[in-house]
Amino acid sequence: AFHWDRLLTGTFMFVHGGQPQAMLAYAMHLRGVDLSRVSGIDRGGTEQMLQSFRAGEADWFHEQAPYPQQLEYEGVARIVASVGEVIGPVAFSSLAASPAWVARPESKRFMRAYRKARTWANSAPPADVAAAEQSLFPGIDRAALVSAIGYYQHLGAWAGDVAIPAEPYETALDVFSHSKLITQRYPYSQVVVAPPDARP
């Protein structure tokens, strides 16, 4: 059975810096573990991390999908926990646009296509989504990519409307405040706007 404090034993390879480390640190914080206390290993980019982990340079590994699924597929690791499950809904991948662009007709066409694509990614068989995305993940076996997509669908990563509700926005601020990557909490009303109404 995995407990988050086990990350304090052995060596832990993870992406250092930016959003991936912030999400990891916040999830660990929610589980009562301080990321700064781990014996961390920084191997730079994902490919270097994968090679180093395969070579036995760490006991624990954290990256976003589909890389853990690839290691599991190869039989060199087993997925034991999920940052996404711990944190819950968060305004993770968001779209930014100027007010002028949002007011233009093409914004509505874009949002119509975006909604359609996201609905498809959330509801299509994982194998179909993997086939469409395979070229974006060279070196990742199809089975690992299918597993990753199926998990994201199960997690609800692409579920719901494209509008950003207040609670996931506040959670995003919690994540980045915890790692001191933002210096103030900008009010929801100053940052988030309703998407252009592209519904028929």
Backbone as ProteinMPNN parsed JSONL, in Angstrom:
{"seq_chain_A": "AFHWDRLLTGTFMFVHGGQPQAMLAYAMHLRGVDLSRVSGIDRGGTEQMLQSFRAGEADWFHEQAPYPQQLEYEGVARIVASVGEVIGPVAFSSLAASPAWVARPESKRFMRAYRKARTWANSAPPADVAAAEQSLFPGIDRAALVSAIGYYQHLGAWAGDVAIPAEPYETALDVFSHSKLITQRYPYSQVVVAPPDARP", "coords_chain_A": {"N_chain_A": [[0.845, -1.195, 0.0], [0.524, 2.191, -0.865], [1.738, 5.097, 0.692], [1.911, 8.599, 0.98], [4.054, 9.621, 2.444], [6.04, 7.847, 1.985], [7.511, 8.788, -0.096], [9.56, 10.132, 1.012], [11.479, 8.336, 1.465], [14.27, 6.757, -0.042], [15.167, 7.833, -3.392], [13.893, 10.509, -5.399], [12.744, 11.269, -8.491], [11.766, 13.996, -10.368], [10.049, 16.512, -12.332], [11.634, 19.535, -12.191], [10.712, 22.738, -11.248], [8.353, 25.269, -12.363], [4.947, 24.592, -13.421], [4.593, 21.67, -13.233], [6.137, 20.921, -10.925], [4.953, 22.576, -9.029], [2.314, 21.595, -8.894], [2.807, 18.976, -7.994], [4.059, 19.531, -5.511], [1.947, 20.77, -4.143], [-0.005, 18.763, -4.032], [1.368, 16.891, -2.46], [1.596, 18.409, -0.143], [-1.117, 18.538, 0.606], [-1.365, 15.977, 1.442], [0.152, 15.956, 3.662], [2.931, 15.956, 3.423], [6.144, 17.29, 2.82], [7.573, 18.502, -0.027], [10.126, 19.586, -0.148], [11.594, 18.062, 1.551], [12.278, 15.698, 0.369], [14.629, 13.42, -1.177], [15.574, 14.676, -3.822], [15.961, 14.288, -7.383], [17.199, 15.83, -10.221], [16.974, 15.602, -13.558], [16.693, 17.138, -15.75], [15.099, 17.389, -18.848], [12.185, 15.473, -19.965], [12.858, 13.15, -21.494], [15.477, 12.638, -20.659], [14.968, 12.144, -17.977], [13.389, 9.814, -18.154], [15.249, 7.987, -19.258], [17.174, 7.944, -17.22], [15.672, 6.971, -15.069], [14.997, 4.44, -16.019], [17.506, 3.372, -15.941], [17.821, 2.91, -13.305], [18.272, 4.993, -11.511], [16.661, 6.194, -9.623], [14.174, 5.828, -7.032], [11.572, 6.667, -7.017], [9.289, 8.297, -9.272], [8.016, 11.098, -10.947], [5.912, 12.434, -13.349], [3.878, 13.954, -15.873], [1.15, 12.293, -17.532], [1.715, 10.83, -20.764], [3.892, 9.512, -19.622], [4.473, 8.128, -17.097], [2.757, 5.965, -17.57], [4.02, 4.822, -19.748], [6.407, 3.86, -18.6], [5.294, 2.002, -16.878], [4.137, 0.282, -18.741], [6.444, -0.748, -19.879], [7.287, -2.292, -17.834], [8.975, -1.44, -15.828], [8.152, 0.096, -13.766], [5.491, 0.938, -11.477], [2.39, 2.474, -11.347], [1.373, 4.325, -8.608], [0.054, 6.43, -7.405], [-1.841, 9.496, -7.8], [-1.518, 12.812, -8.665], [-3.527, 14.434, -9.687], [-5.88, 13.231, -8.69], [-5.626, 13.779, -5.991], [-5.596, 16.61, -5.802], [-7.901, 17.391, -7.175], [-10.541, 19.017, -9.148], [-9.136, 21.578, -11.108], [-8.272, 24.71, -12.55], [-6.531, 24.089, -14.988], [-5.344, 23.614, -17.765], [-5.763, 26.376, -19.56], [-7.325, 28.879, -21.626], [-6.121, 31.842, -23.088], [-6.899, 35.123, -24.119], [-7.117, 38.27, -25.811], [-9.399, 40.941, -24.948], [-10.317, 42.194, -27.257], [-10.017, 40.237, -29.255], [-11.782, 38.283, -28.321], [-14.169, 39.502, -28.845], [-14.396, 39.334, -31.557], [-15.705, 37.743, -34.601], [-14.346, 35.325, -35.251], [-13.648, 34.253, -32.82], [-15.881, 32.973, -31.85], [-16.152, 30.909, -33.704], [-13.804, 29.529, -33.188], [-14.253, 28.698, -30.502], [-16.424, 27.016, -30.879], [-15.239, 24.925, -32.324], [-13.324, 24.157, -30.439], [-14.897, 23.311, -28.231], [-16.179, 21.143, -29.441], [-13.997, 19.463, -30.044], [-12.998, 18.937, -27.49], [-15.145, 17.655, -26.252], [-15.207, 15.366, -27.824], [-12.664, 14.244, -27.207], [-13.121, 13.582, -24.584], [-15.126, 11.681, -24.675], [-14.798, 9.796, -26.711], [-13.648, 6.48, -27.658], [-10.72, 5.553, -25.889], [-8.691, 4.44, -27.491], [-9.189, 5.528, -30.006], [-8.705, 8.256, -29.588], [-6.033, 8.092, -28.914], [-4.962, 7.218, -31.347], [-5.276, 9.497, -32.89], [-3.556, 11.226, -31.598], [-1.059, 10.09, -31.539], [1.235, 10.848, -33.054], [2.169, 13.038, -31.717], [3.491, 12.074, -29.56], [6.183, 10.743, -29.776], [7.977, 7.739, -29.336], [6.385, 6.765, -27.353], [4.547, 3.976, -26.523], [1.618, 2.681, -28.119], [-0.217, 1.357, -26.434], [0.409, 2.395, -23.917], [-0.263, 5.073, -24.272], [-3.006, 4.86, -24.777], [-3.801, 3.921, -22.266], [-3.157, 6.163, -20.666], [-4.89, 8.141, -21.711], [-7.373, 6.984, -21.221], [-7.285, 7.076, -18.447], [-7.251, 9.863, -17.93], [-9.765, 10.49, -18.95], [-11.35, 9.08, -17.124], [-10.676, 10.504, -14.827], [-11.913, 12.856, -15.371], [-10.783, 14.996, -16.659], [-11.321, 16.344, -19.015], [-13.967, 16.868, -18.909], [-17.261, 18.381, -18.637], [-18.29, 21.851, -19.107], [-16.578, 24.324, -21.166], [-16.197, 26.701, -19.899], [-14.657, 28.375, -17.117], [-15.153, 27.578, -13.871], [-15.516, 29.24, -10.642], [-14.451, 27.86, -8.387], [-12.455, 25.877, -9.295], [-10.661, 27.737, -10.342], [-9.83, 29.133, -8.053], [-8.57, 27.035, -6.768], [-6.397, 26.666, -8.477], [-5.01, 29.016, -7.891], [-4.382, 28.425, -5.249], [-2.566, 26.322, -5.628], [-0.372, 27.576, -6.972], [0.226, 29.637, -5.245], [1.097, 28.256, -3.017], [3.608, 27.319, -3.83], [4.84, 29.68, -4.128], [4.854, 30.911, -6.635], [3.238, 32.824, -7.574], [2.515, 36.181, -6.626], [0.301, 37.456, -5.697], [-3.25, 37.021, -5.239], [-5.208, 37.224, -7.828], [-8.44, 38.542, -8.316], [-11.195, 36.5, -9.282], [-13.072, 37.747, -10.954], [-11.536, 39.581, -12.313], [-9.942, 38.155, -13.99], [-11.124, 35.878, -15.258], [-13.325, 35.285, -17.902], [-16.521, 34.747, -19.441], [-16.664, 32.318, -22.034], [-16.799, 33.034, -25.6], [-20.059, 32.938, -26.894], [-20.699, 30.207, -28.51], [-22.606, 28.409, -28.945], [-25.119, 26.62, -30.787]], "CA_chain_A": [[0.0, 0.0, 0.0], [1.32, 3.419, -0.978], [1.442, 6.273, 1.501], [2.698, 9.681, 0.407], [5.308, 9.847, 3.158], [7.067, 6.942, 1.46], [8.356, 9.546, -1.022], [10.709, 10.623, 1.768], [12.468, 7.266, 1.483], [14.856, 6.577, -1.356], [15.38, 9.025, -4.222], [12.673, 10.899, -6.103], [13.008, 12.004, -9.725], [10.569, 14.714, -10.804], [10.303, 17.735, -13.092], [11.939, 20.651, -11.294], [10.316, 24.047, -11.736], [7.103, 25.522, -13.069], [3.669, 23.979, -13.072], [4.631, 20.287, -12.745], [6.61, 20.867, -9.541], [3.955, 23.234, -8.181], [1.197, 20.663, -8.686], [3.305, 17.902, -7.148], [4.278, 20.037, -4.155], [0.667, 21.038, -3.496], [-0.629, 17.47, -3.732], [2.077, 16.338, -1.305], [1.187, 19.239, 1.0], [-2.448, 18.1, 1.017], [-1.195, 14.666, 2.083], [0.977, 16.122, 4.847], [4.338, 15.691, 3.121], [6.825, 18.464, 2.282], [8.443, 18.134, -1.146], [11.506, 20.02, 0.095], [12.273, 17.076, 2.402], [12.639, 14.488, -0.375], [15.945, 13.365, -1.81], [15.173, 14.89, -5.206], [16.91, 14.173, -8.484], [16.821, 16.633, -11.377], [17.666, 15.156, -14.76], [16.351, 18.0, -16.877], [13.903, 17.099, -19.631], [11.491, 14.204, -19.767], [13.599, 12.026, -22.062], [16.597, 12.344, -19.766], [14.392, 11.538, -16.78], [12.994, 8.44, -18.467], [16.455, 7.174, -19.4], [17.803, 7.798, -15.909], [14.861, 6.087, -14.236], [15.184, 3.083, -16.543], [18.842, 2.927, -15.529], [17.795, 2.634, -11.882], [18.832, 6.103, -10.743], [15.72, 6.724, -8.628], [13.161, 4.904, -6.525], [10.261, 7.238, -7.314], [9.29, 9.088, -10.502], [6.774, 11.837, -11.2], [5.748, 13.193, -14.592], [2.511, 13.894, -16.36], [0.889, 11.239, -18.51], [1.675, 9.363, -20.661], [5.219, 8.974, -19.311], [4.397, 7.035, -16.115], [2.118, 4.816, -18.215], [5.031, 4.183, -20.584], [7.283, 3.093, -17.719], [4.523, 0.849, -16.41], [4.022, -0.617, -19.893], [7.741, -1.41, -20.046], [7.508, -3.186, -16.706], [10.033, -0.94, -14.944], [7.537, 0.897, -12.713], [4.066, 0.729, -11.245], [1.743, 3.725, -10.93], [0.841, 4.11, -7.264], [-0.701, 7.577, -6.906], [-2.187, 10.497, -8.797], [-1.61, 14.202, -8.217], [-4.846, 14.924, -10.076], [-6.9, 12.734, -7.767], [-5.471, 14.447, -4.702], [-5.953, 18.036, -5.886], [-9.264, 17.554, -7.664], [-10.687, 19.937, -10.272], [-8.309, 22.783, -11.07], [-8.184, 25.387, -13.851], [-5.186, 23.629, -15.327], [-5.049, 24.106, -19.115], [-6.731, 27.44, -19.811], [-7.115, 29.662, -22.842], [-5.992, 33.281, -22.856], [-7.142, 35.927, -25.314], [-7.386, 39.68, -25.543], [-10.826, 41.276, -25.059], [-10.634, 42.522, -28.657], [-10.178, 38.995, -30.018], [-12.998, 37.62, -27.861], [-15.31, 40.19, -29.444], [-14.426, 39.127, -33.01], [-16.467, 36.555, -35.016], [-13.564, 34.088, -35.26], [-13.59, 33.669, -31.478], [-17.017, 32.047, -31.73], [-15.826, 29.715, -34.493], [-12.784, 28.802, -32.436], [-14.842, 28.05, -29.344], [-17.254, 25.915, -31.369], [-14.325, 23.818, -32.628], [-12.692, 23.727, -29.191], [-15.88, 22.527, -27.483], [-16.396, 19.875, -30.144], [-12.806, 18.631, -29.883], [-12.876, 18.502, -26.096], [-16.193, 16.665, -26.035], [-14.763, 14.128, -28.459], [-11.553, 13.681, -26.437], [-13.648, 13.074, -23.322], [-16.121, 10.619, -24.832], [-14.412, 8.807, -27.709], [-12.828, 5.396, -27.114], [-9.33, 5.983, -25.721], [-7.861, 4.007, -28.622], [-9.39, 6.479, -31.104], [-7.996, 9.476, -29.228], [-4.608, 7.771, -29.009], [-4.589, 7.176, -32.766], [-5.194, 10.881, -33.378], [-2.487, 11.95, -30.908], [0.175, 9.304, -31.48], [2.384, 11.55, -33.629], [2.643, 14.037, -30.75], [4.197, 11.377, -28.491], [7.132, 9.758, -30.298], [8.614, 6.942, -28.295], [5.379, 6.249, -26.419], [3.795, 2.867, -27.108], [0.181, 2.943, -28.238], [-0.932, 0.862, -25.258], [0.633, 3.343, -22.821], [-1.039, 6.273, -24.57], [-4.41, 4.501, -24.544], [-3.984, 3.865, -20.817], [-3.133, 7.534, -20.155], [-6.112, 8.834, -22.132], [-8.463, 6.388, -20.447], [-7.223, 7.581, -17.071], [-7.689, 11.265, -17.938], [-11.219, 10.488, -19.096], [-11.882, 8.642, -15.824], [-10.453, 11.594, -13.876], [-12.781, 13.977, -15.74], [-9.936, 16.128, -17.041], [-11.902, 17.085, -20.145], [-15.419, 16.841, -18.747], [-17.915, 19.64, -18.313], [-18.253, 22.951, -20.069], [-15.253, 24.946, -21.299], [-16.105, 27.845, -18.992], [-13.887, 28.1, -15.9], [-15.881, 27.951, -12.651], [-14.712, 29.942, -9.645], [-13.726, 26.973, -7.461], [-11.187, 25.403, -9.87], [-9.749, 28.88, -10.461], [-9.249, 29.367, -6.732], [-7.642, 25.931, -6.518], [-5.166, 26.982, -9.209], [-4.295, 30.013, -7.095], [-3.824, 27.712, -4.096], [-1.405, 25.557, -6.1], [0.768, 28.429, -7.294], [0.581, 30.378, -4.035], [1.847, 27.349, -2.141], [5.001, 27.277, -4.306], [5.297, 31.076, -4.251], [5.034, 31.252, -8.043], [2.484, 34.06, -7.767], [2.693, 37.059, -5.465], [-1.007, 37.882, -5.202], [-4.385, 36.271, -5.762], [-6.059, 38.104, -8.625], [-9.847, 38.137, -8.201], [-11.804, 35.76, -10.396], [-13.763, 38.684, -11.853], [-10.555, 40.327, -13.102], [-9.152, 37.245, -14.814], [-11.904, 34.89, -16.001], [-14.519, 35.762, -18.595], [-17.288, 33.693, -20.114], [-16.22, 32.13, -23.419], [-17.766, 33.499, -26.608], [-21.192, 32.014, -26.985], [-20.684, 29.558, -29.818], [-23.619, 27.336, -28.992], [-26.121, 26.864, -31.849]], "C_chain_A": [[0.879, 1.242, 0.0], [0.803, 4.469, -0.009], [2.394, 7.369, 1.04], [4.004, 9.939, 1.149], [6.401, 8.868, 2.741], [7.966, 7.647, 0.449], [9.579, 10.128, -0.322], [11.788, 9.556, 1.903], [13.014, 7.08, 0.076], [15.024, 7.899, -2.086], [14.178, 9.243, -5.124], [13.048, 11.764, -7.304], [11.712, 12.674, -10.187], [10.99, 15.95, -11.595], [10.507, 18.871, -12.099], [11.525, 21.967, -11.954], [8.939, 24.07, -12.363], [5.91, 24.754, -12.544], [3.789, 22.541, -12.585], [5.089, 20.182, -11.294], [5.6, 21.503, -8.594], [2.787, 22.306, -7.881], [1.615, 19.522, -7.763], [3.447, 18.363, -5.701], [2.956, 20.258, -3.43], [-0.054, 19.743, -3.143], [0.038, 16.834, -2.517], [1.703, 17.095, -0.032], [-0.183, 18.801, 1.524], [-2.408, 16.742, 1.719], [-0.21, 14.728, 3.253], [2.452, 15.853, 4.651], [4.937, 16.911, 2.429], [7.798, 18.033, 1.186], [9.896, 18.512, -0.887], [12.285, 19.012, 0.944], [12.693, 15.822, 1.648], [14.081, 14.575, -0.857], [15.709, 13.44, -3.314], [16.31, 14.767, -6.2], [16.362, 14.977, -9.656], [17.645, 16.168, -12.565], [17.254, 15.968, -15.983], [15.055, 17.591, -17.536], [13.368, 15.695, -19.423], [12.278, 13.022, -20.305], [14.778, 11.633, -21.182], [16.107, 11.686, -18.477], [14.034, 10.073, -17.03], [14.217, 7.53, -18.549], [17.107, 6.922, -18.049], [17.005, 6.864, -15.015], [14.992, 4.644, -14.703], [16.523, 2.499, -16.11], [18.93, 2.7, -14.018], [18.305, 3.752, -11.005], [17.889, 6.681, -9.69], [14.738, 5.641, -8.215], [11.754, 5.348, -6.895], [10.381, 8.163, -8.523], [7.962, 9.815, -10.614], [6.891, 12.604, -12.512], [4.281, 13.114, -14.957], [2.372, 12.739, -17.351], [1.274, 11.731, -19.9], [2.989, 8.723, -20.201], [5.202, 7.934, -18.19], [3.765, 5.766, -16.717], [3.11, 4.088, -19.118], [5.974, 3.33, -19.737], [6.573, 1.849, -17.183], [4.387, -0.179, -17.522], [5.318, -1.402, -20.101], [8.066, -2.362, -18.902], [8.59, -2.728, -15.754], [9.47, -0.089, -13.8], [6.076, 0.493, -12.566], [3.478, 2.045, -10.757], [1.041, 3.481, -9.601], [-0.015, 5.262, -6.746], [-0.916, 8.576, -8.032], [-2.301, 11.874, -8.16], [-3.0, 14.753, -8.516], [-5.952, 14.473, -9.145], [-6.83, 13.464, -6.435], [-5.978, 15.882, -4.76], [-7.406, 18.231, -6.293], [-9.334, 18.572, -8.788], [-9.881, 21.218, -10.08], [-8.283, 23.382, -12.469], [-6.762, 25.199, -14.356], [-4.765, 24.163, -16.698], [-6.134, 25.112, -19.485], [-6.368, 28.181, -21.085], [-7.064, 31.139, -22.487], [-6.179, 34.023, -24.167], [-7.381, 37.37, -24.901], [-8.892, 39.936, -25.642], [-11.222, 41.588, -26.504], [-10.859, 41.261, -29.476], [-11.469, 38.284, -29.62], [-14.234, 38.228, -28.517], [-15.428, 39.931, -30.947], [-15.166, 37.839, -33.378], [-15.656, 35.259, -34.951], [-13.452, 33.461, -33.869], [-14.724, 32.67, -31.288], [-16.755, 30.77, -32.524], [-14.794, 28.86, -33.764], [-13.397, 28.036, -31.277], [-15.741, 26.889, -29.749], [-16.381, 24.694, -31.662], [-13.691, 23.262, -31.357], [-13.646, 22.865, -28.362], [-16.069, 21.145, -28.105], [-15.214, 18.932, -29.933], [-12.697, 18.102, -28.457], [-13.94, 17.463, -25.749], [-15.787, 15.327, -26.629], [-13.645, 13.463, -27.648], [-12.046, 13.046, -25.143], [-14.523, 11.846, -23.499], [-15.752, 9.538, -25.839], [-13.656, 7.658, -27.043], [-11.375, 5.844, -26.997], [-8.424, 5.587, -26.884], [-7.996, 4.963, -29.802], [-8.648, 7.782, -30.832], [-6.485, 9.252, -29.353], [-4.146, 7.751, -30.461], [-4.422, 8.582, -33.323], [-3.997, 11.618, -32.793], [-1.122, 11.286, -30.983], [1.395, 10.063, -31.993], [2.959, 12.611, -32.687], [3.48, 13.409, -29.637], [5.135, 10.319, -29.063], [7.805, 9.014, -29.15], [7.652, 6.399, -27.264], [4.592, 5.149, -27.125], [2.305, 3.176, -27.091], [-0.574, 2.5, -26.983], [-0.773, 1.81, -24.074], [-0.189, 4.604, -23.03], [-2.526, 6.018, -24.358], [-4.71, 4.485, -23.047], [-4.049, 5.272, -20.222], [-4.421, 8.273, -20.487], [-7.318, 8.295, -21.373], [-8.48, 6.893, -19.015], [-7.696, 9.029, -17.001], [-9.202, 11.369, -18.121], [-11.881, 10.098, -17.774], [-11.778, 9.764, -14.788], [-11.376, 12.783, -14.152], [-12.011, 15.206, -16.179], [-10.536, 16.973, -18.159], [-13.423, 17.139, -20.063], [-15.957, 18.238, -18.476], [-17.771, 20.687, -19.401], [-16.857, 23.565, -20.103], [-15.099, 26.169, -20.404], [-15.382, 27.438, -17.718], [-14.707, 28.533, -14.685], [-14.943, 28.576, -11.622], [-13.883, 28.995, -8.787], [-12.437, 26.409, -8.066], [-10.173, 26.53, -10.086], [-9.066, 29.144, -9.13], [-8.267, 28.256, -6.355], [-6.323, 26.164, -7.249], [-4.342, 28.021, -8.454], [-3.672, 29.372, -5.857], [-2.536, 26.988, -4.477], [-0.189, 26.466, -6.261], [1.166, 29.332, -6.131], [1.436, 29.524, -3.121], [3.326, 27.304, -2.527], [5.591, 28.667, -4.515], [5.633, 31.45, -5.699], [4.152, 32.428, -8.451], [2.597, 34.873, -6.48], [1.374, 37.6, -4.932], [-2.097, 37.061, -5.874], [-5.29, 37.243, -6.518], [-7.505, 37.625, -8.547], [-10.351, 37.471, -9.479], [-12.395, 36.715, -11.427], [-12.803, 39.489, -12.719], [-9.823, 39.465, -14.127], [-10.008, 36.387, -15.745], [-13.123, 35.573, -16.622], [-15.245, 34.576, -19.199], [-16.779, 33.54, -21.53], [-17.245, 32.686, -24.384], [-18.873, 32.465, -26.789], [-21.253, 31.424, -28.379], [-21.727, 28.472, -29.918], [-24.661, 27.668, -30.062], [-27.461, 27.327, -31.269]], "O_chain_A": [[1.845, 1.34, 0.756], [-0.401, 4.701, 0.1], [3.556, 7.096, 0.742], [4.965, 10.424, 0.552], [7.563, 9.044, 3.107], [9.063, 7.168, 0.16], [10.525, 10.565, -0.978], [12.882, 9.832, 2.395], [12.278, 7.234, -0.898], [15.024, 8.962, -1.465], [13.529, 8.292, -5.559], [13.6, 12.854, -7.15], [10.692, 12.011, -10.373], [12.142, 16.378, -11.532], [9.643, 19.133, -11.262], [11.936, 22.268, -13.075], [8.424, 23.054, -12.827], [5.869, 24.327, -11.39], [3.141, 22.196, -11.596], [4.498, 19.437, -10.512], [5.41, 21.023, -7.477], [2.321, 22.237, -6.744], [0.871, 19.145, -6.858], [3.011, 17.676, -4.777], [2.846, 19.969, -2.239], [-0.649, 19.637, -2.07], [-0.644, 16.3, -1.642], [1.516, 16.494, 1.026], [-0.389, 18.703, 2.733], [-3.306, 16.404, 2.49], [0.213, 13.696, 3.773], [3.159, 15.552, 5.613], [4.307, 17.5, 1.551], [8.738, 17.282, 1.447], [10.804, 17.828, -1.357], [13.509, 19.103, 1.041], [13.384, 14.969, 2.205], [14.669, 15.654, -0.934], [15.649, 12.418, -3.998], [17.459, 15.095, -5.907], [15.201, 14.824, -10.037], [18.867, 16.32, -12.581], [17.447, 15.532, -17.118], [14.027, 17.459, -16.872], [14.004, 14.849, -18.794], [12.361, 11.989, -19.642], [15.048, 10.449, -20.98], [16.753, 10.78, -17.95], [14.34, 9.202, -16.216], [14.225, 6.437, -17.983], [17.543, 5.806, -17.766], [17.581, 6.056, -14.285], [15.088, 3.729, -13.885], [16.659, 1.288, -15.935], [19.989, 2.34, -13.505], [18.729, 3.507, -9.875], [18.284, 7.572, -8.938], [14.502, 4.674, -8.94], [10.855, 4.525, -7.066], [11.439, 8.742, -8.769], [6.903, 9.223, -10.402], [7.858, 13.332, -12.739], [3.535, 12.301, -14.41], [3.355, 12.276, -17.929], [1.171, 12.924, -20.184], [3.178, 7.519, -20.371], [5.879, 6.916, -18.326], [4.183, 4.648, -16.415], [3.049, 2.865, -19.241], [6.302, 2.205, -20.114], [7.175, 0.784, -17.053], [4.508, -1.38, -17.277], [5.287, -2.58, -20.457], [9.011, -3.146, -18.99], [9.083, -3.52, -14.952], [10.227, 0.392, -12.957], [5.511, -0.196, -13.415], [4.022, 2.662, -9.841], [0.228, 2.567, -9.47], [-0.734, 5.101, -5.76], [-0.265, 8.514, -9.074], [-3.083, 12.077, -7.231], [-3.583, 15.457, -7.692], [-6.863, 15.243, -8.841], [-7.86, 13.739, -5.819], [-6.707, 16.321, -3.871], [-8.069, 19.144, -5.802], [-8.3, 18.959, -9.333], [-9.938, 21.855, -9.028], [-8.274, 22.653, -13.46], [-5.903, 26.06, -14.166], [-3.926, 25.06, -16.785], [-7.288, 24.739, -19.698], [-5.233, 28.111, -21.558], [-7.862, 31.627, -21.686], [-5.674, 33.597, -25.205], [-7.797, 37.648, -23.776], [-9.589, 39.213, -26.354], [-12.338, 41.28, -26.923], [-11.775, 41.205, -30.297], [-12.173, 37.746, -30.475], [-15.234, 37.539, -28.721], [-16.445, 40.27, -31.552], [-15.25, 36.929, -32.553], [-16.207, 34.205, -34.634], [-13.188, 32.265, -33.752], [-14.547, 31.639, -30.638], [-17.095, 29.676, -32.074], [-14.896, 27.634, -33.726], [-13.1, 26.857, -31.085], [-15.814, 25.886, -29.039], [-16.731, 23.571, -31.3], [-13.537, 22.049, -31.21], [-13.255, 21.816, -27.851], [-16.114, 20.128, -27.413], [-15.403, 17.743, -29.674], [-12.341, 16.942, -28.248], [-13.662, 16.502, -25.032], [-15.994, 14.279, -26.017], [-13.677, 12.253, -27.426], [-11.456, 12.081, -24.66], [-14.654, 11.045, -22.573], [-16.343, 8.458, -25.818], [-13.081, 7.843, -25.97], [-10.849, 6.46, -27.925], [-7.493, 6.319, -27.224], [-7.026, 5.191, -30.525], [-8.033, 8.349, -31.734], [-5.757, 10.118, -29.839], [-3.05, 8.22, -30.768], [-3.531, 8.831, -34.134], [-3.473, 12.539, -33.421], [-0.129, 11.861, -30.537], [2.481, 9.935, -31.427], [4.105, 13.031, -32.846], [4.109, 14.123, -28.856], [4.913, 9.125, -28.861], [8.154, 9.604, -28.127], [8.059, 5.643, -26.381], [4.036, 5.37, -28.2], [1.797, 3.836, -26.185], [-1.476, 3.201, -26.524], [-1.717, 2.007, -23.309], [-0.75, 5.147, -22.079], [-3.23, 6.871, -23.816], [-5.751, 4.978, -22.613], [-4.896, 5.548, -19.373], [-4.982, 8.958, -19.632], [-8.179, 9.059, -20.937], [-9.543, 7.113, -18.436], [-8.462, 9.385, -16.106], [-9.847, 12.23, -17.523], [-12.859, 10.719, -17.358], [-12.681, 9.95, -13.972], [-11.596, 13.618, -13.274], [-12.512, 16.326, -16.087], [-10.288, 18.176, -18.237], [-14.087, 17.429, -21.058], [-15.211, 19.155, -18.133], [-17.207, 20.436, -20.466], [-16.053, 23.358, -19.194], [-13.979, 26.625, -20.174], [-15.48, 26.29, -17.284], [-14.934, 29.727, -14.489], [-13.723, 28.453, -11.727], [-12.726, 29.292, -8.488], [-11.401, 26.455, -7.404], [-8.965, 26.301, -10.02], [-7.854, 29.357, -9.084], [-7.255, 28.509, -5.7], [-5.253, 25.89, -6.705], [-3.117, 27.917, -8.387], [-2.564, 29.732, -5.46], [-1.545, 27.034, -3.748], [0.891, 26.166, -5.751], [2.321, 29.749, -6.041], [2.391, 30.014, -2.519], [4.196, 27.256, -1.657], [6.706, 28.809, -5.016], [6.57, 32.205, -5.955], [4.3, 32.967, -9.548], [2.755, 34.322, -5.39], [1.332, 38.148, -3.83], [-1.891, 36.483, -6.942], [-6.048, 37.996, -5.907], [-7.77, 36.432, -8.697], [-9.975, 37.84, -10.592], [-12.236, 36.514, -12.631], [-13.206, 40.026, -13.751], [-9.164, 39.987, -15.026], [-9.648, 36.192, -16.906], [-13.844, 36.325, -15.966], [-14.648, 33.526, -19.439], [-16.485, 34.543, -22.18], [-18.423, 32.804, -24.046], [-18.618, 31.261, -26.829], [-21.777, 32.037, -29.309], [-21.732, 27.696, -30.874], [-25.045, 28.826, -30.234], [-28.406, 27.574, -32.019]]}, "name": "protein", "num_of_chains": 1, "seq": "AFHWDRLLTGTFMFVHGGQPQAMLAYAMHLRGVDLSRVSGIDRGGTEQMLQSFRAGEADWFHEQAPYPQQLEYEGVARIVASVGEVIGPVAFSSLAASPAWVARPESKRFMRAYRKARTWANSAPPADVAAAEQSLFPGIDRAALVSAIGYYQHLGAWAGDVAIPAEPYETALDVFSHSKLITQRYPYSQVVVAPPDARP"}
